[in-house]
């Protein structure tokens, strides 16, 4: 798949997830074969005003490329200046958020609010397109009702303004993440546009990605919540799309990913910050395994990376003990990770 001049090895994209898709997590996704990763949602105002915490979200490594940086905002000049900052930072793609339905974002006139303000949306799209030379993408929702008219109109506008690809999450602003994603809108948008269309929503298994591409004709799939704690889903999807048997991971593979996430986190951030992150994030990787609630409770007290690794060792031992007691083999689906030294 190509986005402008950028070629993706696989038709898979990691969705931007606030508080989740930081640098260590993005590296895990790329190691699992994800075609392109995306940062957390980045405030255009924060970049323009030089906020240190906002700039920290742009931290990157060559191993995660190609990288898309998603920005949000409501003012054309600010969005254009922020996009230029993103380009200078070394990002491969600037992605514009026209789909976030969080109340405070909508109240500020950003995110999905722009889908009911086509004139402002056009001003932003043209200003950003003129400000950067790297590929420009946009992520949208169905809009403000179930007809999908907002999405179709925004897609045509984006293409006319020089956007290189579009991602559609076919849920309305009111739905947020509830209900079902209407894949038929992805198909309708794909039929109407010449630029690549990336489908997003309700991909829970590898076969869902295959079905979405087959039913809608979309050029790639974007996966978000399903990847939390199990980035191996990207390896599964790649195998499924190629018609290969899905690789099997037992709990030891999940443990390996947990350790990898800890080591990547401490290599990307200083130890105190990495340990603090593990308090809320380490338990993601144990979801679905025995005693995952105990892992979550213990992780909330992590004070150092050594404690995090000891906790993982103890959790692995508990899985082996449970396996012997039950006489069964816990299996977690997923795929092999490509080794890459920290």
N, C-alpha and C positions, 0 to 999 in steps of 0.2 A: 504494500500500500504506500502511496505517496501523498504527502501534504505539502503542496507547493513543490519546492526543490528537495524536500526531506523524504528519505525513504525509510520506512519502518520494516524491520526484519519479520515481524509477525503482526497480524491485524488485531492486536490487543493493546488497550490503553488503561493505565491505572487512573481512576477518577481522583479528582482533588477532594480530600476529606479533611476538614478542619480538625486540628489536634491529632491527626493520625498520619498523614502522608508526609512525615518529616524525612530528612535525608537518610537515616538508617533504614526506615521502612521502604523507601523508594529503592534503595540498593538491593534489599531482599527481593522486591518485585522484579527488578531487572535480572537478578541472578536466576529467577524462576522462568525467565524467558519473555517477560512483558515487553511489548514492542516500544512503548513510550510511557514514561512516568510523568506525573503532574504534581506540582507542589500543593501545599495547603493554599486556601484562598488568601491572597495578599492584598492588603489595602493600598489602593493607588494614593490616597491621601497620605498614608504613612510613609510611602516611598518618597513622595515629593517633599514631605516635611523632614525627611532624614531620620525617622524613628528607628532607633537601633534594633528594637525587637522585630520590627517589620523587615528590616534588611537581613536579619538573621534567617528569615524564611527563604532567602535566596541562596543560602549556603549550598554549595554543590560539589560534586566530584566527577572527574571524567568518566568513571565507571558507570554512572547512571544515565549517561546520554543515550538516546535523545531525551531531552528534558523540556517539558512545557511548564511555564509559569503562568498561573491563573491570577488575574487581577480583577478587582471589583471597584466600582465607584459610579458617580452619577454626572460628573462634569467632564465635558469633552477635552478641555485643555489639560486638566489634571490627569485624565486617563492616558492622553497622548504622551505627556511627560513621563508618567510612570512606565509606560510601555518602552520608551526609549531607554530608561534606566535598566529595565529587564533585559533589553537587547545587549546593552553594554556589559551586563553581568555575565554574559556567556550563554544564556538560554537559547534553545533551538527554536522554540515556538512561544509566541505570546497568545494566551487564551483569555477571552473576555467572559466574565460571568454575567449572563443574562438569565440565570435560572434559580439562584438562591432564593428560597421562600422564607428564610428566617425573618421574624417580625422586624427586628431592628435594622436589618439590611433593607428591607422593603420600605420602611418608614423613611429611610434616608434617600429614597429614590433610586436605589441600586438593585442589582440582582433581577429578579423576575418583574420588578416594578417597571423596568425599561421596556417590557413587552407590551405595555399599554401606553407607551409614549414613543411612537415610531419616529417622530421628528428628532427627539433627543437621542434616541438610539442611533439614528442615521448620522447625526453629528458626531457621536462618539466613534462609530465605526470608521467614518471617513478621516477623522482626526488621527486615530491610531494607525490606520493604514498608511497615512502620509508620514507618520513619525518613525516607522520601522521598516526594515527591508526583510527581516526574517519572516517565516510563515506566520499568518494570523488565523486563529481559530476562535470559535464562539460556542458556548454551551448554553442551551435554552431548555425550557420546559414546553409542555403543550400550550401553556398560556393561562388564561383566566376562566376558561370554560372547557367543556369536554369536546367541543367541535374540532379543536385543533387549528382553527382559522388563524389564531395568533402565531402559531408555530410556522405555518405555511407562509404567512406574510413576512415574518421575520427571516425565514430562510431565504426567500427571494431578495429581500433587502440586503441581507448579509452578502449574498453572492454578487449583487450589483455593486456593493461597496468594496469588493476586492478581497473578501474573506476567503481563505484557502480551504477550509473544511469546517464542518459544523457537527456538533454533538447534540442529539435530542434525547432528553429524559422525558418520555411521554406520560407524565403525570401533571395535573394542574397545580397551580399555586396553592389552592386550598387543600389538595391531597397531601402535599409534602411527600412523605414516604409511605403513606397508607394506601390501601386499596391495591389495584393492579395497574401495571404500566400497559398502555394501549399501543402495542407494537404496530398496529395498522397505520398509525400516524408516521412511524419511521418509514414504512413502505411508501406512503403518500409523498413524504418529503423527498425520498430518494428518487421517485419518479419525476419530481418537479425540478430538481436541481442538477447541475452538471458537476458541482464540486463534491468531494467525498462527504458521505454522511456516516457518522459513527453512532451506533445504537447503544443505549444505556437503559438499564432498569430490569429488575426481576431475573437476573442471571444468577442462579443459585447453584447450578451444576454445569459441568463442561458441556453437556448436551444442550443446555439452554442457549449457550453461545452459538452452537452450530445451528439450532433451530431459528434463532433470531436472524442470522445471516441468510439462511435459506428462505425464510418467510418474508423478509423485508428487502433483501438485496443490499443491505447496508455494507459498507466497505470495511468496517472494523467494529469491534465491540469494546465498550468501556465498562470496567468492573470496579465497583467501589466497596460496598459493605461486605460482600461475600469474601473479599480478600483480607479483611481484618483478621489477623491471627493465623491466616492460612494462605500466604501468597503463592503456595504451590498450585492454586487454582489456575494460574496462568499456564503452567506446564501441562496441566490436564486439558485445558482448552486447545492448546497447540496440538497435542496428540489427537484430540477428538476431531479437529478440523482436518487433520491429515489422514484420518481414517485409521489411526494406529490404536492398539489397545491402551487403555488408560494405565499409567504407572500406579503401583500400589505403594503407599507409605504406611508403615506401622507406627506405633507411638514413638519409637526411637527416632524416626525421622522428624517428628514434630518436636521432640526434645532438642534435636540438633539445630532446628530453626530457632528455637528459643535461645540457645546459647549464642548462635550467630547474631541474633538481634541485640543481645546484651553487649557482645564484643564490638559490634558496629557502633552501637550507641556511645560506648565509652571512647571509641576512636574518633567519633565525630564531635563529641562534646566533652567537657571536663567531667571527672568522675562524679562529683557531687550532683551535678545536673543529671547525668545519666542514671544514677541510682534513684534520684527522685522520680524520673520518668518511669522507671521500672515498677514503681509502686502501683501505678494505674494501668500500665500497658503490658506487663509480663503475662498477666492472667489471660489476655486475649488468646495466646498461643496454646493454652491448656483447655480451651472450651471444647466440650464434647468428650473429654477424657474423664476417667474416674477421679474423684476428689478435686475437681476443678474449683469448687467453692472454697476448699481448704487452701488451694494455691492462691486464690484471690485474697483471702484474708491474710495469709502470711506475707504476700507480696506488699501489702499496704504498709508493712513495717520495715521494708528494706532500707538499710542505711549506707550500704557500700556495694560495690560491684562484687566483691568476694561473697557477701551475703546473698546476692542475687544468684551467683553460680552455685553456691551451696544449696540454695532452695531448689534450683533446677535438678541438682543431683538427688536430693531427697524426693522430689516429685517423680523422677524417673524410677527410683527404687520402689516407690509406692505403686507405680504402674506394673512393675515386674512382679511384685508381691501379689497384687490383685489378679494378675494374669495366671500365676501359678495356682492361686486359690480357686479361681473360676474355671480353670482348665481351658480358657479361650485365649485367643490372640487379638487384642485390640487393634483395629485397622483404621487408619485415617487415609482417605484418598488424597492424592496430590501427586507431585512429580519430583524428580531429582533436581537438586539445585546445582548450578554450575559453581565449582569451587573458585573462590577469589579471596586471596589473603587480605586480612584487615590492614 
